[in-house]
Amino acid sequence: MVLRVLRPDAAAVELLPADGPPQALERVHASGLFAVLLPARSARFAYTLSATLHDGRRIAWRDPYAFPPALGDLDLYLFGEGRHERIYDKLGAHLVELDGVAGVSFAVWAPNARGVSVVGDFNGWDGRLHPMRVLGHSGIWELFLPDVQEGAHYKFEIRGADGRLVLKADPYANRSELPPRTASLVTRSTYTFHDQEWIARRARSAPQHAPLSIYELHVGSWRRKGAHGEGILGYRELAPLLAEYLNEMGFTHVQLMPVMEHPFGGSWGYQVGSYYAPTARYGAPDDLRCFIDVLHQHNIGVLLDWVPAHFPKDDFSLGRFDGTALYEHLSPLQGEHPDWGTYIFNYSRSEVVNFLIASALYWLDAFHFDGLRLDAVASMLYLDYSRKAGEWMPNRHGGRENLEAIAFLKALNEVTHARHPGVLMVAEESTAWPGVSRPTYLGGLGFGFKWNMGWMHDTLLYFSKDPIHRRYHHNDLTFSLVYAWSENFILPFSHDEVVHGKGSLLDKMPGDRWQKFANLRALYGYMWAHPG
């Protein structure tokens, strides 16, 4: 047996077997590679390593490469098939114990990388110290680092297929630094939920046959603290205040605008940088768990605005992850969104589909969210969405439907409804795509509900007109009844109608202040009386 150790910062390295005397390793390469021949050894044995560094310090450590991988053959097979529903328990960073030794298992998917190292505050961010091992042909790189503690900051240093050396945040990280910092954090949950009665009642429910009144909320701006509103309320501070307000106003659910970590606050969370980590702007992951738990105990459901349609181009994130178009399509005709300047997921790649479906399940499993509202579904369904002639690529049948995205949405809805009975799966779909809220076995996409964007547009157009002119526009008020039962509709007045200078709903109403309030009351009354 030959034992090799790469330690560029060491002047000398020594092997300390548990069952024998120390043995010095010989430097065999100027890069800091040491080796020793062990003719009497043919099987794994317990040992530690000791080194004298160039600055004179002595350190000792357990050899990370002496431990077996934390992922088994079944994990690799299921991930390759796109069917590993709990891949978030394997990829990323997890506090585990291997061979009786506590540490952190790191794993990342980067199939085209020339090399991957895990770097962090535990190794001076030096990519030479902990190169990772690739597991067969899976494209997964892994390494167990003994003695790394919870709270450690880390990234992956990747030598991409393009030759560039980049630092990437962990796509499966469960916690991230507070932006603008971008490192991932090793974490584990210690929170105990107290909402078992709520979850059991939800599993027995039939959402399509129950009252549903949803309050959309941006966590960072709903209520502030400080004399001038300069302070942000955290998840735990917000929970009791919000629960009281929602109960007083008669809402059944709150829908959080995206709370997945995102680099640009001005995106309101819709340009997600980390699909498994709640944003650190409002607290730790367990603080979000507490927030949801408190609302459940006050009989308020919590929905998450989830964004599987696109992701930002920030260098530290998913884009060109291993030096190739890994999570996104290679061709800009399919891989880049012309409106938002973001990348579009490659739904034809099984590992990417697995990444997204497991993300959805993670928020339902680990945080007890009661459903997901999928943003920008229309942009996923059509290959020519917001594109001119010559700017898009047809599918294999020559059509404009994104067949892979359709298959992804169907699979997502099937698995979420099977794993979590009673959850709400809601589509923001702005076209007339048929069967959005029809079950997949009847040819639909499998969502439980669809936002009625046409109703929102027509209704606001009608109510914004002076009453003297409305007699000529009654069709705007009545047209929605023509198709009201074609889907399981939710009637939305969302953030999209009040942003970018559009003004509040009150400001959209005609007349003086008294008339504006009267019109707004009539609008809400019409909304509550309309089917949906």
C-alpha positions as CSV (number, residue, x, y, z in Angstrom):
1,M,0.0,0.0,0.0
2,V,1.2,3.5,-0.8
3,L,-0.1,6.5,1.3
4,R,0.0,9.9,-0.4
5,V,-0.7,13.3,1.1
6,L,-0.9,16.6,-0.6
7,R,0.0,19.4,1.8
8,P,1.6,22.4,0.0
9,D,2.0,24.4,3.2
10,A,4.0,21.6,5.0
11,A,7.8,21.2,5.3
12,A,7.4,17.6,6.7
13,V,4.5,15.1,7.1
14,E,4.3,12.1,9.4
15,L,2.0,9.1,9.6
16,L,0.7,8.2,13.0
17,P,-0.9,4.8,12.9
18,A,-3.2,3.8,15.8
19,D,-1.4,0.4,16.0
20,G,2.2,1.3,15.4
21,P,5.1,3.8,15.5
22,P,5.2,7.0,13.5
23,Q,6.5,7.0,10.0
24,A,7.9,9.9,8.0
25,L,6.5,10.6,4.5
26,E,8.9,11.6,1.7
27,R,8.3,14.7,-0.4
28,V,8.0,13.3,-3.9
29,H,7.0,16.5,-5.7
30,A,7.6,20.2,-5.3
31,S,3.9,20.9,-5.2
32,G,3.8,19.5,-1.7
33,L,3.0,15.8,-2.4
34,F,4.3,13.4,0.2
35,A,4.2,9.6,0.1
36,V,5.3,6.5,2.0
37,L,5.3,2.8,1.1
38,L,3.5,0.5,3.5
39,P,4.5,-3.0,2.4
40,A,2.9,-4.6,5.5
41,R,-0.5,-3.0,4.9
42,S,-3.2,-4.2,2.5
43,A,-6.4,-3.1,4.1
44,R,-7.8,0.1,5.6
45,F,-6.4,1.0,9.1
46,A,-6.9,3.8,11.6
47,Y,-4.4,6.6,11.5
48,T,-3.9,10.4,11.8
49,L,-1.4,12.7,10.0
50,S,0.9,15.2,11.5
51,A,2.8,18.0,9.7
52,T,5.3,20.7,10.4
53,L,4.4,23.7,8.4
54,H,6.8,26.1,6.8
55,D,6.1,28.7,9.5
56,G,7.2,26.2,12.2
57,R,3.7,25.3,13.5
58,R,2.8,21.6,14.0
59,I,-0.7,20.4,13.2
60,A,-2.5,17.0,13.2
61,W,-5.5,15.9,11.3
62,R,-7.5,12.9,10.2
63,D,-7.0,12.1,6.5
64,P,-10.3,12.9,4.6
65,Y,-9.4,10.4,1.9
66,A,-9.4,7.5,4.4
67,F,-13.2,7.7,4.7
68,P,-15.7,6.1,2.4
69,P,-18.1,8.2,0.3
70,A,-21.4,9.3,1.9
71,L,-23.2,8.6,-1.3
72,G,-24.0,5.0,-2.3
73,D,-24.6,3.5,-5.7
74,L,-28.4,3.8,-5.4
75,D,-28.0,7.6,-4.7
76,L,-26.0,8.0,-7.9
77,Y,-28.4,5.9,-9.9
78,L,-31.5,7.7,-8.8
79,F,-29.9,11.1,-9.3
80,G,-28.8,10.2,-12.8
81,E,-32.4,9.1,-13.5
82,G,-33.7,12.4,-12.1
83,R,-35.7,10.5,-9.4
84,H,-33.9,11.1,-6.1
85,E,-36.6,12.9,-4.2
86,R,-34.3,13.5,-1.2
87,I,-31.1,14.3,-3.0
88,Y,-30.8,17.4,-0.7
89,D,-29.8,14.9,2.0
90,K,-26.8,13.8,0.0
91,L,-25.6,16.7,-2.1
92,G,-24.5,19.9,-0.4
93,A,-22.9,20.0,3.1
94,H,-24.1,17.8,5.9
95,L,-23.0,17.2,9.4
96,V,-22.5,13.4,9.7
97,E,-20.5,10.8,11.5
98,L,-18.4,8.3,9.5
99,D,-16.5,5.5,11.1
100,G,-17.2,7.1,14.5
101,V,-15.7,10.5,13.4
102,A,-17.8,13.6,13.3
103,G,-17.4,16.0,10.4
104,V,-19.1,17.4,7.3
105,S,-19.8,15.5,4.0
106,F,-19.4,17.8,1.0
107,A,-20.8,16.8,-2.4
108,V,-21.5,18.8,-5.6
109,W,-22.5,17.9,-9.1
110,A,-20.0,19.3,-11.7
111,P,-19.7,16.6,-14.4
112,N,-17.5,18.6,-16.8
113,A,-15.1,20.1,-14.3
114,R,-11.4,19.3,-14.5
115,G,-11.1,19.5,-10.8
116,V,-13.1,20.6,-7.7
117,S,-11.9,21.5,-4.2
118,V,-13.9,22.5,-1.1
119,V,-12.6,25.7,0.4
120,G,-13.6,27.6,3.5
121,D,-12.6,29.2,6.7
122,F,-11.4,25.8,7.9
123,N,-8.6,25.6,5.4
124,G,-7.8,29.2,4.7
125,W,-9.8,29.1,1.4
126,D,-6.8,27.2,-0.1
127,G,-8.0,25.0,-3.0
128,R,-4.8,23.0,-2.9
129,L,-5.6,21.4,0.5
130,H,-8.9,19.6,-0.1
131,P,-9.4,18.4,-3.7
132,M,-12.6,16.4,-4.0
133,R,-13.1,12.9,-5.4
134,V,-15.3,12.2,-8.4
135,L,-17.7,9.2,-8.0
136,G,-17.5,7.2,-11.2
137,H,-19.3,8.7,-14.2
138,S,-21.9,10.4,-12.0
139,G,-20.3,13.8,-12.2
140,I,-20.6,14.1,-8.4
141,W,-17.5,15.2,-6.5
142,E,-17.4,14.5,-2.8
143,L,-15.2,14.6,0.3
144,F,-15.7,14.1,4.0
145,L,-13.8,16.6,6.2
146,P,-13.5,15.5,9.8
147,D,-13.9,18.0,12.6
148,V,-15.4,20.8,10.5
149,Q,-18.1,22.4,12.7
150,E,-21.6,23.8,12.2
151,G,-21.4,27.5,11.0
152,A,-18.3,26.9,8.8
153,H,-18.3,29.1,5.7
154,Y,-17.4,27.3,2.4
155,K,-17.5,27.4,-1.4
156,F,-16.5,25.1,-4.1
157,E,-13.4,26.0,-6.1
158,I,-14.0,24.6,-9.6
159,R,-11.5,24.3,-12.5
160,G,-14.1,24.4,-15.3
161,A,-14.0,22.7,-18.7
162,D,-13.2,26.2,-20.1
163,G,-10.0,26.3,-17.9
164,R,-11.2,29.1,-15.7
165,L,-10.9,28.7,-11.9
166,V,-14.1,30.0,-10.2
167,L,-15.5,30.0,-6.7
168,K,-19.1,28.8,-6.6
169,A,-21.7,28.8,-3.8
170,D,-23.2,25.4,-3.0
171,P,-26.3,24.9,-5.2
172,Y,-27.7,22.6,-2.4
173,A,-26.6,24.8,0.6
174,N,-29.2,25.0,3.3
175,R,-27.9,28.4,4.6
176,S,-26.1,31.3,2.9
177,E,-24.3,34.4,4.1
178,L,-26.1,37.7,4.3
179,P,-25.9,39.4,0.9
180,P,-23.8,40.9,-0.7
181,R,-21.5,38.1,0.7
182,T,-22.1,34.9,-1.1
183,A,-20.5,32.0,0.9
184,S,-22.5,29.0,1.9
185,L,-22.8,27.9,5.6
186,V,-22.7,24.5,7.2
187,T,-26.0,24.2,9.2
188,R,-28.4,21.7,10.7
189,S,-31.9,22.3,12.0
190,T,-32.7,21.9,15.7
191,Y,-36.2,23.3,15.5
192,T,-39.2,21.1,16.7
193,F,-42.5,21.8,15.0
194,H,-45.7,21.9,17.0
195,D,-48.1,21.9,14.0
196,Q,-48.9,18.2,13.8
197,E,-52.7,18.8,14.1
198,W,-52.5,21.4,11.3
199,I,-50.6,19.0,9.0
200,A,-53.0,16.1,9.7
201,R,-56.0,18.3,9.0
202,R,-54.4,19.6,5.8
203,A,-53.8,16.0,4.5
204,R,-57.6,15.3,4.9
205,S,-58.6,18.6,3.2
206,A,-59.9,19.2,-0.3
207,P,-58.6,22.7,-1.2
208,Q,-60.8,23.1,-4.2
209,H,-63.9,22.8,-2.0
210,A,-62.8,25.0,0.9
211,P,-62.8,28.8,1.3
212,L,-59.5,30.3,0.2
213,S,-58.4,33.9,0.8
214,I,-54.7,34.6,0.3
215,Y,-52.7,37.6,1.4
216,E,-49.5,38.2,-0.6
217,L,-46.6,39.4,1.4
218,H,-43.1,40.7,0.9
219,V,-41.4,39.9,4.2
220,G,-39.0,42.8,4.2
221,S,-41.5,45.6,3.5
222,W,-44.8,44.6,5.2
223,R,-43.9,46.2,8.5
224,R,-40.7,47.9,9.5
225,K,-39.2,49.0,12.9
226,G,-37.4,52.1,14.0
227,A,-38.4,55.7,14.0
228,H,-38.1,56.0,10.2
229,G,-38.7,52.4,9.3
230,E,-35.1,51.7,8.8
231,G,-35.1,48.3,10.6
232,I,-36.3,45.0,9.2
233,L,-38.5,42.6,11.2
234,G,-37.1,39.1,11.3
235,Y,-39.1,35.9,10.8
236,R,-39.7,35.4,14.5
237,E,-40.6,39.1,15.2
238,L,-43.0,39.1,12.3
239,A,-44.9,35.9,13.0
240,P,-47.2,36.9,15.9
241,L,-47.9,40.3,14.4
242,L,-48.8,38.8,11.0
243,A,-50.9,36.0,12.5
244,E,-53.0,38.5,14.5
245,Y,-53.5,40.7,11.4
246,L,-54.4,37.8,9.1
247,N,-56.9,36.4,11.5
248,E,-58.5,39.8,12.1
249,M,-58.8,40.3,8.3
250,G,-60.2,36.9,7.6
251,F,-57.4,35.5,5.5
252,T,-56.9,31.7,5.3
253,H,-53.4,31.8,3.8
254,V,-50.4,34.0,3.4
255,Q,-48.2,33.8,0.2
256,L,-44.6,34.8,0.7
257,M,-42.9,36.4,-2.2
258,P,-39.7,34.4,-2.7
259,V,-37.7,33.9,0.4
260,M,-35.1,31.7,-1.2
261,E,-31.7,33.4,-1.0
262,H,-31.2,36.0,-3.8
263,P,-28.3,38.3,-4.5
264,F,-30.3,41.3,-5.7
265,G,-32.8,42.7,-3.2
266,G,-34.5,44.7,-5.9
267,S,-35.7,41.6,-7.6
268,W,-38.0,41.0,-4.6
269,G,-36.6,37.4,-4.6
270,Y,-37.6,36.5,-8.1
271,Q,-33.9,36.0,-9.2
272,V,-33.0,33.1,-6.9
273,G,-29.4,32.4,-6.2
274,S,-29.9,29.4,-3.8
275,Y,-32.8,27.1,-4.2
276,Y,-32.4,25.3,-0.8
277,A,-31.5,28.2,1.5
278,P,-33.9,30.9,2.9
279,T,-32.6,34.4,2.7
280,A,-30.5,35.5,5.6
281,R,-32.0,39.0,5.4
282,Y,-34.7,38.0,8.0
283,G,-32.9,35.4,10.1
284,A,-31.7,31.8,10.2
285,P,-33.5,28.8,8.6
286,D,-34.9,27.8,11.9
287,D,-36.4,31.3,12.3
288,L,-38.4,30.7,9.1
289,R,-39.5,27.3,10.5
290,C,-40.7,29.1,13.7
291,F,-42.5,31.7,11.5
292,I,-44.5,29.0,9.7
293,D,-45.1,27.0,12.8
294,V,-46.6,30.1,14.6
295,L,-48.9,30.8,11.6
296,H,-50.1,27.2,11.5
297,Q,-50.9,27.3,15.2
298,H,-53.1,30.3,14.4
299,N,-54.8,28.3,11.5
300,I,-53.1,30.3,8.7
301,G,-51.6,28.4,5.8
302,V,-48.3,29.5,4.3
303,L,-47.5,29.4,0.6
304,L,-44.2,30.0,-1.1
305,D,-43.6,31.8,-4.3
306,W,-41.2,29.5,-6.1
307,V,-39.3,30.3,-9.2
308,P,-38.3,27.4,-11.5
309,A,-38.5,29.4,-14.7
310,H,-35.1,31.2,-14.7
311,F,-32.1,32.1,-12.5
312,P,-29.6,35.0,-12.5
313,K,-26.2,35.1,-14.2
314,D,-24.1,36.0,-11.1
315,D,-20.7,34.4,-11.3
316,F,-20.9,32.7,-7.9
317,S,-24.2,31.0,-8.6
318,L,-25.5,28.3,-11.0
319,G,-24.6,29.9,-14.3
320,R,-21.8,28.1,-16.3
321,F,-21.3,26.1,-13.1
322,D,-18.6,23.7,-14.3
323,G,-17.3,25.8,-17.2
324,T,-20.2,24.7,-19.4
325,A,-23.9,25.3,-19.7
326,L,-24.8,22.9,-16.9
327,Y,-28.1,24.0,-15.4
328,E,-29.0,26.2,-18.4
329,H,-29.3,25.5,-22.1
330,L,-26.2,26.0,-24.2
331,S,-28.1,27.9,-26.9
332,P,-29.2,31.4,-26.0
333,L,-32.3,30.7,-28.1
334,Q,-33.4,28.4,-25.3
335,G,-31.1,29.2,-22.4
336,E,-31.5,32.9,-21.9
337,H,-34.5,35.0,-21.1
338,P,-34.8,38.1,-23.3
339,D,-36.9,40.1,-20.9
340,W,-35.1,39.5,-17.6
341,G,-31.5,38.9,-18.7
342,T,-31.4,35.6,-16.9
343,Y,-30.7,31.9,-17.7
344,I,-33.4,29.4,-18.4
345,F,-33.2,25.9,-16.8
346,N,-32.5,23.0,-19.1
347,Y,-35.5,20.8,-18.4
348,S,-34.2,18.1,-20.7
349,R,-31.4,17.2,-18.3
350,S,-32.5,14.7,-15.7
351,E,-30.2,16.0,-13.0
352,V,-31.5,19.6,-13.4
353,V,-35.1,18.3,-13.2
354,N,-34.1,16.4,-10.0
355,F,-32.5,19.6,-8.6
356,L,-35.8,21.5,-9.1
357,I,-38.3,18.9,-8.0
358,A,-36.2,18.1,-4.9
359,S,-36.1,21.8,-4.1
360,A,-39.9,22.0,-4.2
361,L,-40.1,18.9,-1.9
362,Y,-37.5,20.4,0.4
363,W,-39.5,23.5,1.2
364,L,-42.6,21.3,1.8
365,D,-40.7,18.7,3.8
366,A,-38.3,20.7,5.9
367,F,-40.3,23.9,6.4
368,H,-43.9,22.7,6.3
369,F,-45.0,25.1,3.6
370,D,-48.6,24.4,2.5
371,G,-48.0,24.9,-1.2
372,L,-46.1,26.6,-3.9
373,R,-47.1,29.3,-6.3
374,L,-45.0,28.9,-9.5
375,D,-43.9,32.1,-11.0
376,A,-43.9,32.8,-14.8
377,V,-45.3,29.5,-15.9
378,A,-46.2,30.9,-19.3
379,S,-42.5,31.6,-20.0
380,M,-41.8,27.9,-19.4
381,L,-44.5,26.5,-21.6
382,Y,-43.6,28.3,-24.9
383,L,-40.3,28.3,-26.7
384,D,-41.2,31.5,-28.4
385,Y,-42.2,33.3,-25.3
386,S,-41.3,37.0,-25.7
387,R,-39.2,36.2,-28.8
388,K,-39.5,37.3,-32.4
389,A,-39.2,35.2,-35.5
390,G,-35.8,33.7,-35.8
391,E,-35.1,34.1,-32.0
392,W,-36.4,30.7,-30.9
393,M,-35.9,27.0,-31.7
394,P,-39.0,24.8,-32.4
395,N,-39.5,21.4,-30.6
396,R,-38.9,18.1,-32.3
397,H,-42.4,18.3,-33.8
398,G,-41.9,21.7,-35.2
399,G,-44.1,23.4,-32.6
400,R,-43.5,26.1,-30.1
401,E,-44.4,24.1,-27.0
402,N,-41.6,23.4,-24.6
403,L,-42.1,19.7,-24.3
404,E,-39.4,19.2,-21.6
405,A,-40.8,22.0,-19.4
406,I,-44.3,20.5,-19.7
407,A,-43.0,17.1,-18.7
408,F,-41.2,18.7,-15.7
409,L,-44.3,20.5,-14.5
410,K,-46.4,17.4,-14.7
411,A,-43.8,15.4,-12.8
412,L,-43.5,18.1,-10.2
413,N,-47.3,18.2,-9.6
414,E,-47.6,14.5,-9.4
415,V,-44.9,14.0,-6.9
416,T,-45.8,16.9,-4.7
417,H,-49.5,15.9,-4.5
418,A,-48.5,12.3,-3.8
419,R,-46.0,13.2,-1.1
420,H,-48.0,16.0,0.5
421,P,-51.8,15.5,0.2
422,G,-53.7,18.7,0.6
423,V,-50.9,21.1,-0.5
424,L,-51.8,23.9,-3.0
425,M,-49.9,23.9,-6.3
426,V,-50.7,27.2,-8.0
427,A,-49.7,28.4,-11.5
428,E,-49.2,32.0,-12.5
429,E,-50.0,31.3,-16.2
430,S,-51.0,34.3,-18.3
431,T,-52.1,32.6,-21.5
432,A,-55.0,30.3,-22.5
433,W,-53.0,27.1,-22.1
434,P,-55.7,24.4,-21.7
435,G,-55.9,22.2,-18.6
436,V,-53.4,24.0,-16.3
437,S,-55.4,22.9,-13.3
438,R,-56.6,19.6,-14.8
439,P,-55.0,16.3,-13.4
440,T,-52.2,14.9,-15.4
441,Y,-54.1,11.6,-16.0
442,L,-56.7,13.7,-17.8
443,G,-54.1,15.4,-19.9
444,G,-53.6,18.5,-17.8
445,L,-50.5,20.0,-16.2
446,G,-51.6,18.8,-12.7
447,F,-51.8,22.1,-10.8
448,G,-54.5,22.6,-8.2
449,F,-55.2,26.2,-9.1
450,K,-54.4,28.8,-11.7
451,W,-54.3,32.6,-11.3
452,N,-56.9,34.2,-13.4
453,M,-54.7,36.9,-15.0
454,G,-57.3,37.8,-17.6
455,W,-59.9,38.6,-15.0
456,M,-57.4,40.8,-13.1
457,H,-56.5,42.8,-16.3
458,D,-60.1,43.2,-17.5
459,T,-61.5,44.0,-14.0
460,L,-58.9,46.7,-13.2
461,L,-59.4,48.2,-16.7
462,Y,-63.1,48.5,-16.1
463,F,-62.9,49.9,-12.6
464,S,-60.2,52.4,-13.5
465,K,-62.7,54.1,-15.9
466,D,-64.9,57.0,-14.9
467,P,-68.4,55.6,-14.2
468,I,-69.8,57.7,-17.0
469,H,-67.8,55.7,-19.5
470,R,-68.3,52.2,-18.0
471,R,-71.6,51.6,-19.9
472,Y,-69.5,51.1,-23.0
473,H,-67.1,48.6,-21.4
474,H,-69.4,46.1,-19.6
475,N,-67.8,43.4,-21.7
476,D,-64.7,43.8,-19.6
477,L,-66.8,43.0,-16.5
478,T,-68.7,40.1,-17.9
479,F,-66.2,38.3,-20.3
480,S,-64.5,36.4,-17.4
481,L,-67.8,34.5,-16.8
482,V,-67.5,32.9,-20.2
483,Y,-64.5,30.9,-19.1
484,A,-64.8,31.0,-15.3
485,W,-65.3,27.2,-14.9
486,S,-62.6,26.2,-17.4
487,E,-60.0,26.1,-14.7
488,N,-59.8,26.1,-10.9
489,F,-59.2,29.8,-10.8
490,I,-57.8,32.1,-8.1
491,L,-58.7,35.7,-8.5
492,P,-55.5,37.7,-8.0
493,F,-54.6,41.3,-7.2
494,S,-50.9,40.9,-7.0
495,H,-47.8,42.9,-6.6
496,D,-47.5,43.0,-10.4
497,E,-50.3,45.5,-10.5
498,V,-48.8,48.1,-8.1
499,V,-45.1,48.1,-9.0
500,H,-43.0,50.1,-11.5
501,G,-45.1,53.3,-10.9
502,K,-48.5,51.7,-11.5
503,G,-49.8,53.0,-8.2
504,S,-51.9,51.4,-5.6
505,L,-55.3,49.9,-6.2
506,L,-56.8,53.0,-4.5
507,D,-54.9,55.3,-6.9
508,K,-56.2,53.3,-9.9
509,M,-59.8,54.2,-9.0
510,P,-61.4,57.3,-10.5
511,G,-62.8,60.3,-8.7
512,D,-62.0,62.2,-5.5
513,R,-60.8,60.5,-2.4
514,W,-64.3,59.5,-1.2
515,Q,-65.2,58.1,-4.7
516,K,-61.9,56.2,-4.8
517,F,-62.6,54.4,-1.6
518,A,-66.2,53.7,-2.7
519,N,-65.0,52.3,-6.0
520,L,-62.4,50.2,-4.2
521,R,-65.0,48.8,-1.8
522,A,-67.1,47.9,-4.9
523,L,-64.1,46.3,-6.5
524,Y,-63.5,44.1,-3.5
525,G,-67.1,43.2,-3.2
526,Y,-67.2,42.2,-6.9
527,M,-64.0,40.1,-6.4
528,W,-65.5,38.2,-3.5
529,A,-68.8,37.5,-5.3
530,H,-67.1,36.4,-8.6
531,P,-66.6,32.7,-9.1
532,G,-63.0,31.7,-8.3
